[in-house]
Each structure stands twice: as C-alpha cells, then as structure tokens.
Amino acid sequence: MINTLTNAVVTTVGVGDSAKAVAVNTVTNKVYVANFDSNSTSVIDGGCNCVTGALPFSWGPNAVAVDETTNLVYVGTTDGGHMTTYDGSTNAPVCTANPSTNVIISLAVNTINHRVYALAANGHGAVIDGSNCGILFDNVPTCSGSAAQQAVQTVYNPTDNRFYTPEFGTPNVNVFDGDTGAVVNCISLPGATGGEGGIGIDVTHQLVYATAGNGPTQRLYRIDLGSLAATTFIDPGISLWGVGVDPQSSRNYIYVAAHENAEVWVAFDDTSLPPPP
C-alpha cells in the first residue's frame, strides 16, 4: 500500500500467489486482488489494510474490475474465459458470463450503462451486461485482431464513452465504443515495438498513459484524448508494466510498475497542473 500524499510505502498486505490484477472500490474502501496461482480473489479492507475475505469459485483469475455504483465485482478467468459477477456486500456470486473467449486478460466497466468490456487473449473482446451476465456483443476484434496476451489493463472514459487498451505486438492503443465494443480508433504510439501492457487514465484532464516496447526499450506514453496525439512521457530504459493514475484533481501522479526491478516508479505530469505541495 502506498500513501499517495507522501508516495511512501505504508504497509505490505499478504495475498495469494501470483497476484495478477487489482481493482479498488473507493466507495466501500475495498481492494480486490486476483491471485492467479492460488485460484482466489482476495478482499482487502482499506481501513485496516487487512484481508477480510475471498471471492469463491475463481479458477485462474486473471482480471478484476469493480462497478462502484452497483457494488458489483467482476472476475475474469483463464478457465474457458468465464467472467463471474459477485455481490460486493456479501462476496457471493451473482451470475457467470461465458463469452466465446479462451482467456480473459482484462476487464473494464462502463460506469454509465454498467456494461463490462472483456478483452480476450485471442485478440477479440466481448461486451457483457454487468447486472445479469448477458452477452450483448461477442467476438469483437481489436485493431489488428491479433493476440493480446500482454494487454494487462483496459480503462474506461465516461467523457467520450470509450474503452482504451494497448495491443500486444503492435504499436497501437485500441479505442472501443463503450456500448458495442467495436473499434472506433487505433492510436499509434511513435517508436513502440510491441510488448504493450499497462494503461491508466486521468479522467479529469482527459489524459491516458500507456506502456509500450520490449524489455529495456519500454516507454511510458502520454495520450491527449482531445487530439489523440501520443508522445513519449518517460523513457527510463527498463521494463515497465502496469499503470495507475491518482484520480484526485489536486495532483497528477502516475504510478508505473517496473516489474523486473521490483519497483514502482512515481511520475508527476505538470503539463496542465501546478507542482504538488
């Protein structure tokens, strides 16, 4: 756990093996961690930074997302590409969706109509009704239709009703319609050589940050959602992965996992904001 006011590590919470994805419900102050090798999804109370339970029936959980309005939690698995919906109040399963996907690698929630976008490792996606697990649109291709195993994150932008996700093996960030999941744009990342993985969004200032490249050539890109122009933001010469953005409007910190270095890099984007206190 990192205190975003000081950027200091507050504590470490033990979960299961091979934690693959994290989602936070800021309303209930709960954190959900998908533990791939332990076949479990841990529930952490943000008040005590302690594990208070687990979501059952998660075989090979690979992705997790939260709808803060409905207090529903979504877990995508490698077991046939299923997505299970859980009640965030009781941790009980509500329903399971079975889109024609082999492995779900990332999930994102449309906070307007409560649809869930599920990206699969076969380079296709599905749009699922978050309330009843009904498949609304299935087998929807990405920009290239290629495999997307390393696109570990997808984000939703309520301002333009779009999902954004990187695409493995190409220099693209996919832009999907928030209702149908259809591709509406492919943003090219200049100088990227594939191996994309992480993406984070600053909804307040309409900025997206995405990692791209292979090994020491990986970079963090900054995308202006107004112009869809992408520029290199950080070029550290190390391997980068997942991305998180502090949602508070008073500062604009970007957190990037440098997984081979076992570090989290903290960057400050002062292009549109004054320096933090």
C-alpha positions as CSV (number, residue, x, y, z in Angstrom):
1,M,0.0,0.0,0.0
2,I,1.3,3.4,-1.0
3,N,0.3,6.7,0.6
4,T,-0.3,9.0,-2.4
5,L,0.2,12.1,-0.3
6,T,3.8,11.1,0.5
7,N,4.4,8.4,-2.0
8,A,5.8,6.3,0.8
9,V,5.0,2.6,1.2
10,V,2.7,2.3,4.2
11,T,2.4,-1.5,4.5
12,T,2.5,-4.7,2.6
13,V,-0.6,-6.9,2.6
14,G,-0.1,-10.6,2.0
15,V,-2.5,-12.2,-0.5
16,G,-2.3,-15.3,-2.7
17,D,0.3,-16.5,-5.2
18,S,0.9,-14.6,-8.5
19,A,-1.3,-11.5,-7.9
20,K,-2.3,-10.6,-11.5
21,A,-4.8,-7.7,-11.2
22,V,-6.1,-5.2,-8.7
23,A,-9.3,-3.2,-8.5
24,V,-10.4,-0.6,-5.9
25,N,-13.9,0.4,-4.8
26,T,-13.4,3.9,-3.4
27,V,-17.0,4.0,-2.1
28,T,-16.7,0.9,0.1
29,N,-12.9,1.2,0.6
30,K,-12.3,-2.3,-0.5
31,V,-9.5,-3.7,-2.7
32,Y,-9.8,-6.8,-4.8
33,V,-6.7,-8.8,-5.8
34,A,-6.9,-11.6,-8.4
35,N,-4.4,-14.4,-7.3
36,F,-3.8,-16.5,-10.4
37,D,-1.9,-19.4,-9.0
38,S,-3.9,-19.6,-5.8
39,N,-7.2,-19.6,-7.7
40,S,-8.6,-17.0,-5.4
41,T,-9.5,-13.3,-5.3
42,S,-8.6,-11.6,-2.1
43,V,-10.8,-8.9,-0.5
44,I,-8.8,-6.2,1.4
45,D,-10.4,-3.7,3.8
46,G,-8.7,-0.4,3.0
47,G,-9.3,0.9,6.5
48,C,-7.2,-1.7,8.3
49,N,-5.1,-2.9,5.2
50,C,-6.1,-6.4,6.1
51,V,-7.6,-9.3,4.1
52,T,-11.2,-9.8,5.2
53,G,-12.3,-12.5,2.8
54,A,-12.1,-14.0,-0.7
55,L,-14.4,-14.3,-3.7
56,P,-15.2,-18.1,-4.2
57,F,-15.1,-20.1,-7.4
58,S,-12.3,-18.2,-9.1
59,W,-10.3,-20.7,-11.2
60,G,-7.2,-19.0,-12.6
61,P,-8.4,-15.4,-12.0
62,N,-6.6,-13.1,-14.4
63,A,-8.6,-9.8,-14.3
64,V,-10.8,-7.9,-11.9
65,A,-13.0,-4.8,-12.1
66,V,-15.5,-3.0,-9.9
67,D,-18.7,-1.1,-10.6
68,E,-18.8,1.4,-7.7
69,T,-22.5,2.4,-8.4
70,T,-23.9,-1.1,-8.2
71,N,-21.2,-2.5,-5.8
72,L,-20.7,-5.5,-8.2
73,V,-17.3,-7.1,-8.7
74,Y,-16.2,-8.8,-11.9
75,V,-13.6,-11.5,-12.1
76,G,-12.3,-12.9,-15.5
77,T,-10.6,-16.2,-15.6
78,T,-8.4,-18.4,-17.8
79,D,-10.8,-21.3,-17.3
80,G,-12.6,-21.1,-20.6
81,G,-12.6,-17.3,-20.5
82,H,-15.5,-17.0,-18.0
83,M,-16.5,-13.9,-16.1
84,T,-18.2,-14.2,-12.8
85,T,-20.1,-11.3,-11.1
86,Y,-20.0,-11.0,-7.3
87,D,-22.0,-9.0,-4.8
88,G,-19.5,-6.7,-3.2
89,S,-21.6,-6.6,0.1
90,T,-21.6,-10.4,0.6
91,N,-18.9,-11.7,-1.7
92,A,-21.5,-14.1,-3.1
93,P,-21.5,-15.0,-6.8
94,V,-24.4,-13.5,-8.7
95,C,-24.0,-14.9,-12.2
96,T,-21.4,-16.1,-14.7
97,A,-20.9,-15.0,-18.3
98,N,-19.5,-17.3,-20.9
99,P,-18.4,-15.3,-24.0
100,S,-16.6,-17.1,-26.8
101,T,-13.2,-16.2,-25.4
102,N,-10.4,-18.5,-24.4
103,V,-8.7,-16.4,-21.7
104,I,-9.9,-13.1,-20.3
105,I,-6.9,-10.8,-19.7
106,S,-8.5,-7.5,-18.8
107,L,-11.9,-6.1,-17.7
108,A,-13.3,-2.6,-17.6
109,V,-16.7,-1.2,-16.5
110,N,-18.8,1.3,-18.4
111,T,-20.0,3.4,-15.5
112,I,-22.8,4.9,-17.5
113,N,-24.7,1.8,-18.7
114,H,-22.9,-0.7,-16.4
115,R,-21.7,-2.8,-19.3
116,V,-18.4,-4.7,-18.9
117,Y,-15.8,-4.9,-21.6
118,A,-13.8,-8.2,-21.5
119,L,-10.6,-8.5,-23.6
120,A,-9.5,-12.0,-24.5
121,A,-6.1,-13.4,-25.4
122,N,-7.3,-14.3,-28.9
123,G,-7.4,-10.6,-29.8
124,H,-11.2,-10.3,-29.5
125,G,-13.5,-8.8,-27.0
126,A,-17.0,-9.1,-25.6
127,V,-19.5,-6.7,-24.1
128,I,-21.4,-8.1,-21.1
129,D,-24.4,-6.8,-19.2
130,G,-23.0,-6.2,-15.8
131,S,-26.3,-6.9,-14.0
132,N,-27.2,-10.3,-15.4
133,C,-24.1,-11.5,-17.3
134,G,-25.9,-11.5,-20.6
135,I,-23.6,-11.4,-23.7
136,L,-24.5,-8.2,-25.6
137,F,-21.7,-8.3,-28.2
138,D,-19.3,-11.2,-28.7
139,N,-16.1,-11.9,-30.6
140,V,-15.5,-8.3,-31.4
141,P,-12.0,-7.8,-33.0
142,T,-9.3,-5.4,-31.9
143,C,-7.4,-3.1,-34.2
144,S,-5.4,-5.9,-35.8
145,G,-7.3,-8.8,-34.5
146,S,-4.1,-10.3,-33.2
147,A,-3.4,-11.9,-29.8
148,A,-3.5,-9.5,-26.9
149,Q,-2.0,-11.6,-24.1
150,Q,0.1,-8.8,-22.7
151,A,-2.5,-6.1,-22.6
152,V,-3.0,-6.4,-18.9
153,Q,-5.2,-3.4,-18.4
154,T,-8.2,-1.7,-20.0
155,V,-9.7,1.6,-18.9
156,Y,-13.0,3.4,-19.4
157,N,-13.5,7.1,-20.1
158,P,-17.0,8.3,-19.3
159,T,-16.4,11.6,-21.0
160,D,-16.3,10.1,-24.5
161,N,-17.9,6.7,-23.7
162,R,-14.8,4.8,-24.8
163,F,-12.7,1.9,-23.6
164,Y,-8.9,2.1,-24.1
165,T,-6.5,-0.8,-24.1
166,P,-3.0,-1.5,-25.5
167,E,-2.5,-4.3,-28.1
168,F,0.3,-6.8,-27.9
169,G,2.7,-7.0,-30.8
170,T,1.6,-3.7,-32.4
171,P,2.3,0.0,-31.6
172,N,-1.4,0.5,-31.1
173,V,-3.8,1.6,-28.3
174,N,-7.2,0.3,-29.2
175,V,-10.2,2.6,-28.7
176,F,-13.5,0.8,-28.4
177,D,-17.1,2.0,-28.4
178,G,-18.5,2.0,-24.8
179,D,-21.8,0.4,-25.9
180,T,-20.8,-2.1,-28.6
181,G,-17.1,-2.7,-28.0
182,A,-16.4,-2.0,-31.7
183,V,-13.1,-0.4,-32.7
184,V,-13.5,3.3,-33.4
185,N,-9.9,4.3,-33.5
186,C,-6.3,2.9,-33.3
187,I,-3.8,5.3,-31.7
188,S,-0.3,4.7,-32.9
189,L,2.5,5.0,-30.3
190,P,5.6,6.5,-32.0
191,G,8.6,4.3,-31.8
192,A,6.8,1.5,-30.0
193,T,7.9,-2.0,-30.9
194,G,5.2,-4.1,-29.3
195,G,5.0,-5.7,-25.9
196,E,2.4,-3.3,-24.6
197,G,0.9,-4.0,-21.3
198,G,-0.3,-1.2,-18.9
199,I,-2.6,1.7,-19.3
200,G,-4.0,4.3,-16.9
201,I,-6.4,7.2,-17.3
202,D,-6.7,10.7,-15.8
203,V,-10.4,11.4,-16.5
204,T,-10.3,14.9,-15.0
205,H,-7.7,16.1,-17.5
206,Q,-8.5,13.6,-20.3
207,L,-5.1,12.0,-20.4
208,V,-4.1,8.4,-20.9
209,Y,-0.7,6.9,-20.0
210,A,0.3,3.6,-21.6
211,T,3.4,1.4,-21.5
212,A,4.9,0.0,-24.7
213,G,8.0,-1.6,-26.0
214,N,10.1,-4.7,-25.2
215,G,12.5,-5.0,-22.2
216,P,14.8,-2.1,-21.8
217,T,13.2,-0.3,-24.7
218,Q,9.9,0.2,-23.0
219,R,8.5,3.7,-22.6
220,L,5.6,5.4,-20.9
221,Y,3.5,7.3,-23.4
222,R,1.1,10.2,-22.8
223,I,-2.0,10.4,-24.9
224,D,-4.1,13.6,-25.1
225,L,-7.7,12.3,-25.6
226,G,-8.7,15.6,-27.2
227,S,-6.3,15.3,-30.1
228,L,-5.5,11.5,-29.7
229,A,-1.8,12.6,-30.1
230,A,0.7,10.3,-28.3
231,T,4.1,11.4,-27.1
232,T,6.8,9.7,-25.1
233,F,6.5,10.8,-21.5
234,I,9.2,8.6,-19.8
235,D,11.9,6.6,-21.4
236,P,13.7,5.0,-18.4
237,G,15.5,2.2,-20.2
238,I,13.9,-0.5,-18.0
239,S,11.0,-2.9,-18.3
240,L,7.6,-1.2,-17.5
241,W,4.2,-2.8,-16.9
242,G,1.1,-1.8,-15.1
243,V,0.0,1.8,-14.8
244,G,-2.1,3.7,-12.2
245,V,-3.1,7.3,-12.0
246,D,-4.1,9.2,-8.9
247,P,-7.7,10.3,-9.6
248,Q,-7.5,13.4,-7.4
249,S,-7.7,16.6,-9.3
250,S,-5.3,18.4,-7.0
251,R,-2.3,16.5,-8.3
252,N,-1.5,14.2,-11.2
253,Y,0.8,11.4,-10.1
254,I,1.3,8.4,-12.4
255,Y,2.4,5.1,-10.8
256,V,4.2,2.6,-13.1
257,A,5.2,-0.9,-12.1
258,A,8.8,-1.7,-13.1
259,H,8.3,-5.4,-12.5
260,E,11.8,-6.7,-13.3
261,N,13.2,-4.2,-10.8
262,A,10.5,-4.9,-8.2
263,E,9.9,-1.2,-8.0
264,V,7.0,1.3,-8.5
265,W,8.0,4.4,-10.4
266,V,6.2,7.6,-9.5
267,A,6.0,10.4,-12.1
268,F,4.3,13.8,-12.0
269,D,2.8,15.3,-15.1
270,D,3.0,19.1,-14.6
271,T,1.9,20.0,-18.2
272,S,-1.6,21.1,-17.1
273,L,-1.2,21.3,-13.3
274,P,0.8,23.3,-10.8
275,P,3.5,21.3,-8.9
276,P,2.2,19.3,-5.9
277,P,2.7,20.8,-2.4
